């Protein structure tokens, strides 16, 4: 069944590539990143915000088991013929991972702008606020720390139309990895991450198995960063707000149930450590799993985020990312984003907001 699903996805992408002049010879793509190969038998091209960090972690673990892992920078490839270049690798498994485009935008916003992220605040947050927020405060223009989701979407539309201030985390997925020039034969979907990854690991005879805690490991690394980099972001955001955003991020990602409140009092925050935050986060993740999980959070957070976006901006976003929907088989017009029932489809707890930090 999984093999058939992979075949169906490949056929959809092949049809989409045949219908459009997309990344053919002489036409550039977003050339920045690496192909990862395993003993010449498998090749993976990472696309930002589609579990690329998880897969890099898997490849690192495979390498620690003594299996040779190589990297080939694909920014070095263009404009050479990719098919000829990589045919020497004899890779039987050639794969990418993609995800539903609207969910990818929410993930990119939360990870790079909603959460403390000094580099993205400096390089993108300040640009977004100055361009799309009339009467912004001096602090907001200086820090770029409080971009709203609606402002982020305006930036995405503008960047895609103008070519200015682009970044791989925010660009369409078809702009990466020479999608229509290289013969990928497996297209994984983030929505079926566990099943797809287990299948691929078995297919490449991997010495490691899929671990559902990979995502939590990444979050724990970020928790340590919040404390280690306090001096860099402290003039823009107090530690309590940063940690509350971290907790919201756990809920938005579907790791912690929305009913689990931020676990620290003002007094506890005076002496809190990264270990304290990691411990409470892990406890909440495990307890959420015991109670049936929090995966529904992701869709609720997505719907809430897009409720703040104007109908015109949603329509422009849909048009600009149309090829992603077509190539990867996703619905460009989901009812809970574009339909009249959007407000009713949001979670029934009207007091809870995924993006209101102090709830």
Buried (B, 14 or more C-beta within 10 A) or exposed (E): EEEEBBEEBBEBBBEBBEEBEBBEEEEEBBBEBBBBBBBEBBBBBBBBBBBBBBBBBBBEBBBEEEBEBBEBEBEEBBEEEBEEBBEEBEBEBBBBBBBBBBBBBBBBBBBBBBBBBBEBBBBBBBBBBEBBBEEBEEEBEEBBBBBBBBBBBBBBBBBBEEEEBBBBBBBBBBBBBBBBBBEBEBBBBBEEBEBBBBBBBEBBEBEBEBBEEBBBEBBBEBBBBBBEBBEBBEEBBEBBBBBBBBBBBBBBBBBBBBEBEBBBEEEEBEEBEBEBBBBBBBEBBEEBBEEEEBEEBBBBBBBBBBBBBEEEBBEBBBEBBBBBBBBBBBEBEBEBBBEEEBEEBBBEEEEBBBBEBEE
